[in-house]
Amino acid sequence: MISSLLKLGVRNLLSAELLAGSMVADLHLLPAFLFYQFGTAGTHEGLITGLVVGAIIANIYTIIISIVESAKTKEEF
């Protein structure tokens, strides 16, 4: 959450893509944490696992996009 908030003021394409990826991961992990802590974890185990896997996929996608965008030359921006 803190890294998402730190990315809010930056105005370039790479930062916007990183912000979007981290927001997606945050929006997956926050409900998973709430279901795990305050719900019955046994009945929501599949949902919790699905949300965590979604956050992992979002982070992997963000890493791939970061590598591709940072490999571009400055003229392509």
Backbone torsions as a table, in degrees:
resi	resn	phi	psi	omega
1	MET	NA	-39.4	-178.1
2	ILE	-66.6	-42.1	-180.0
3	SER	-67.2	-30.5	176.0
4	SER	-66.6	-41.0	-179.9
5	LEU	-69.0	-32.6	179.8
6	LEU	-70.7	-22.1	-178.3
7	LYS	-86.6	-2.5	-172.9
8	LEU	-67.9	-33.1	-173.9
9	GLY	-89.5	-9.8	-173.7
10	VAL	-81.5	139.4	-172.7
11	ARG	-120.6	60.6	168.4
12	ASN	-135.7	167.5	-172.0
13	LEU	-64.7	-42.1	-179.4
14	LEU	-62.9	-41.9	179.3
15	SER	-66.9	-35.7	177.5
16	ALA	-65.8	-39.4	178.0
17	GLU	-68.7	-38.0	176.9
18	LEU	-66.4	-38.6	177.6
19	LEU	-64.0	-43.7	179.5
20	ALA	-62.5	-43.1	179.1
21	GLY	-65.1	-40.7	179.8
22	SER	-72.0	-31.6	176.1
23	MET	-67.1	-39.8	177.3
24	VAL	-62.7	-44.3	178.4
25	ALA	-63.3	-41.0	177.8
26	ASP	-63.0	-41.4	-178.8
27	LEU	-72.4	-15.1	172.1
28	HIS	-87.4	-40.9	-173.7
29	LEU	-77.6	-32.5	-179.2
30	LEU	-63.3	-49.9	176.7
31	PRO	-65.3	-34.3	178.0
32	ALA	-62.1	-42.8	178.1
33	PHE	-64.6	-42.5	-179.1
34	LEU	-66.1	-41.6	176.4
35	PHE	-63.8	-38.7	-178.6
36	TYR	-69.4	-41.3	-175.8
37	GLN	-81.2	-42.7	-170.0
38	PHE	-109.2	-14.3	177.9
39	GLY	-98.2	-177.6	174.1
40	THR	-88.2	112.7	-172.9
41	ALA	-65.2	-28.3	-179.4
42	GLY	-67.1	-39.5	-178.2
43	THR	-82.4	-22.6	-179.2
44	HIS	-107.6	19.6	-175.0
45	GLU	-62.3	-40.7	178.8
46	GLY	-66.1	-40.1	178.4
47	LEU	-66.0	-43.0	179.3
48	ILE	-62.5	-44.9	179.3
49	THR	-63.2	-41.5	179.2
50	GLY	-63.6	-40.6	178.5
51	LEU	-66.4	-40.2	179.4
52	VAL	-67.7	-40.7	177.6
53	VAL	-64.3	-38.4	175.8
54	GLY	-61.3	-39.1	177.5
55	ALA	-67.2	-38.0	177.8
56	ILE	-64.7	-43.8	178.8
57	ILE	-63.2	-40.7	178.0
58	ALA	-62.7	-39.6	178.4
59	ASN	-68.5	-38.9	177.5
60	ILE	-64.4	-42.7	177.6
61	TYR	-61.3	-41.1	178.9
62	THR	-64.1	-39.1	177.8
63	ILE	-64.3	-43.9	179.8
64	ILE	-63.0	-45.9	178.4
65	ILE	-61.9	-39.1	179.4
66	SER	-63.7	-41.9	179.4
67	ILE	-65.3	-44.5	-179.3
68	VAL	-64.9	-45.7	-178.2
69	GLU	-68.5	-36.5	-179.5
70	SER	-76.3	-19.3	178.1
71	ALA	-79.5	-16.1	179.3
72	LYS	-67.9	151.9	176.2
73	THR	-80.6	167.0	-176.2
74	LYS	-66.2	-26.9	-179.9
75	GLU	-69.6	-24.0	-177.3
76	GLU	-81.6	-8.7	179.6
77	PHE	-75.5	NA	NA
